[in-house]
Amino acid sequence: TSARFREIKNAFGYGETDVVFTGYWMEGLAIASSSPDVRVSTFRRPGKTMAVVVNFSRTEARDATLTIDPSALGLSAEGLKATDAETGEAVEVKNATIPVQLPPRGVRLIVLSD
């Protein structure tokens, strides 16, 4: 829900002066998606980034691989960690990639850190 998303954004530090937002429509994205329907926007703070991963398909579930450029996010490739922002559970990161599965119009919030 939008209230839960707002709560997670606020806990991350949204609105603080050190947060940099990058929308999925902008150039030079630090996280690429293998699916054109799965798009990623980011909220970046020193030492961590929250990725907002959205399936724009209204009718089809989508699988995608997210490819992360850790240095573009100010993070280390070697110690890169990912956490599901809603559940607090670890998300598998392998070679700076994360597989995701999203239902139609699904959203996933993933916090990256090192």
VOGU-3710 file (C-alpha; in Angstrom, 3 decimals, decimal comma):
1> tsarfreikn> 0,000/0,000/0,000  1,070/3,589/-0,411  1,056/4,098/3,378  3,504/1,185/3,854  5,713/2,506/1,028  5,754/5,944/2,668  6,666/4,364/6,021  9,595/2,461/4,463  10,805/5,554/2,554  10,721/7,601/5,747
11> afgygetdvv> 12,619/4,916/7,688  15,246/4,939/4,929  15,661/8,696/5,343  13,623/10,043/2,452  13,507/13,813/2,691  16,935/14,114/4,285  19,327/16,498/2,537  21,757/13,700/1,602  19,198/11,631/-0,380  19,645/11,558/-4,162
21> ftgywmegla> 16,702/10,277/-6,225  17,204/8,761/-9,676  14,070/7,896/-11,653  13,849/4,908/-13,992  13,341/7,325/-16,919  16,647/9,148/-16,327  19,992/8,567/-18,050  22,934/6,730/-16,489  21,072/4,323/-14,231  23,204/2,410/-11,729
31> iassspdvrv> 20,784/-0,543/-11,747  19,710/-2,055/-15,071  16,839/-4,489/-15,587  16,832/-7,323/-18,109  13,093/-6,770/-18,708  11,726/-3,621/-20,335  8,616/-3,939/-18,127  10,624/-4,059/-14,881  11,991/-0,619/-14,091  14,121/0,604/-11,209
41> stfrrpgktm> 14,266/3,977/-9,466  16,660/4,611/-6,595  16,976/6,657/-3,441  20,687/6,892/-2,603  22,290/7,926/0,684  25,915/7,563/1,735  26,565/3,852/2,244  23,156/2,594/1,102  20,641/2,721/-1,708  16,961/1,789/-1,791
51> avvvnfsrte> 15,884/0,376/-5,150  12,196/0,680/-6,027  11,607/-2,156/-8,493  8,293/-2,014/-10,382  6,653/-4,310/-12,926  4,846/-1,960/-15,301  2,927/-4,790/-16,988  -0,725/-4,613/-16,028  -1,471/-8,244/-16,918  1,727/-10,329/-16,860
61> ardatltidp> 4,055/-11,388/-14,068  7,687/-10,706/-14,940  11,041/-12,257/-14,078  14,069/-10,007/-14,427  17,709/-9,824/-13,492  18,857/-6,563/-11,955  22,467/-5,703/-12,771  24,002/-3,309/-10,266  26,934/-0,941/-10,751  28,019/-0,698/-7,094
71> salglsaegl> 30,631/2,003/-7,689  27,980/4,259/-9,260  26,067/3,914/-5,986  29,152/4,546/-3,861  29,189/0,913/-2,721  31,783/-1,864/-2,777  31,235/-4,732/-5,218  32,917/-7,232/-2,898  30,796/-6,588/0,167  27,532/-5,798/-1,619
81> katdaetgea> 24,478/-6,862/0,412  20,776/-6,618/-0,339  17,834/-6,635/2,054  14,114/-6,722/1,316  12,944/-3,422/2,834  9,479/-4,779/3,633  10,461/-8,058/5,322  14,013/-7,370/6,483  15,127/-10,638/4,881  18,414/-10,961/3,004
91> vevknatipv> 18,185/-10,951/-0,796  20,691/-13,026/-2,744  23,288/-10,994/-4,645  25,592/-12,846/-7,018  28,184/-11,043/-9,145  26,331/-7,762/-8,577  23,058/-9,199/-9,910  19,721/-9,896/-8,244  16,963/-12,052/-9,757  13,446/-10,738/-9,126
101> qlpprgvrli> 9,952/-11,996/-9,830  7,082/-9,540/-9,740  3,339/-9,980/-10,218  1,483/-7,626/-12,571  1,957/-4,035/-11,289  4,079/-5,487/-8,457  6,606/-3,468/-6,476  9,643/-4,617/-4,525  11,815/-2,420/-2,288  15,415/-3,578/-1,936
111> vlsd> 18,050/-1,836/0,185  21,649/-2,226/-1,030  24,621/-1,640/1,253  28,214/-2,812/1,745
//
